[in-house]
Amino acid sequence: MKIPKMDLMTRKAGMFNGAMIASLVDVSSGYAAVSHYEEDCYVVTVELKVNYLRPAIGDALVSKSYVIKGGAKISVIRTEIYTVDEYNISESHVATSLVTMMKIK
């Protein structure tokens, strides 16, 4: 997933706010979790841990999510967050996370 920078997403210094990064982690991890299941389902977050690696300075945030373990009810997802410049030339790894999702439908 990729989201462009908007003023409401940044701190005064111009970097993305940590809450935006955590929200992107949550949404991206949810999509990864539901992609693991064959039927149409709904998942909720059980646990979400984000490690912020460096200030998130860039024109957009990009998330890359991977299902580490997909069980019948519980899935564990790893999501990496990067900032990219306007032309997607420069990429900087700004956060890494581990998310547990539970299938409820």
N, C-alpha and C positions, 0 to 999 in steps of 0.2 A: 504494500500500500504506500501511496505517496500523498503527502498533504503540503500545499504551498504555504509559505509564511504569510501570516496576517498580523496586524498590530496587536490584536487582543491575545495572541499566542506568545508574545515575547516580553522579556524583562526590559528595564530601561537601557541596559547595555546592548540590547539587540539580539541577545541569545534566546532560544526557545525556552519557555518556562518548563520546569520539571513536570508539572501537572499535564501539560500537553503530551509530553513524552510518555508518561504513565498511561494516559488515555489511549494513545496510539498503540501501546503495547497490549492493552486490554482488548481493544477491538480486533487488532491483527491476530492475536492469539485465539480469540473466539472463532474467527473465520478458519484458521488452521485446524482447530479442534473439530468443527462441524464437517470439514472436508474429509476427515478420517472415517466418518460414518456413512453407510450406504443410504439410509433413509433420511428424509427430512427431519431434522431434530433441532433442539434448542439447548444451549449450554450456558452455564453460569460460572462465574469466577469463584474458586474456592480459596486460592492463595495467589498473590502476585508480588514478586520481588524484583525490584529494578536496581541495578548498579549503574550509577552515572559515572562515565569514564572521563569526560572532558566537557567544557562548555559547548553547547549545541549552537554553533554559529554557522549559518548557511541560509540558502533561499528556500529550502524545503526539507521535510523529514521523510525518510524512507524506512519502512519496516520490512524485515524478512523473518518469517516465522516458520518453524520446523516442529513437527510432531516427534517428540522423543519417544513417548510411550502412549499408545492409544489403547485404552482398555474398554470394556463393555460400558462402564459408567464414568470412569475417571481418565483424563488425558493430561499428560505433562507436555508443555510446549516451551520451546526456547525461542525467544524473539530478540533480534538484534536491531538496533536503531542507528541510522546513519543520517548525517546532513549531507546535502548535495548542493552544488551551485546551480545557477540558473540554467546552465547548459549540460548538466549531469556529467561534467568532466571531472570535477573534484569531489571525492567522497571521503567523509570522516566518520569513523566509528565512535559514537557518542554515548551509547548505553547498551547494556546487555541485561536480559531478564530471564526469569524462570517462572512459569505460570502453570497453575493447576486448574483445570476446568472439569466441571461435572455435567454430564448429560442428564437433563431432566425431562425430556420428551423425545 
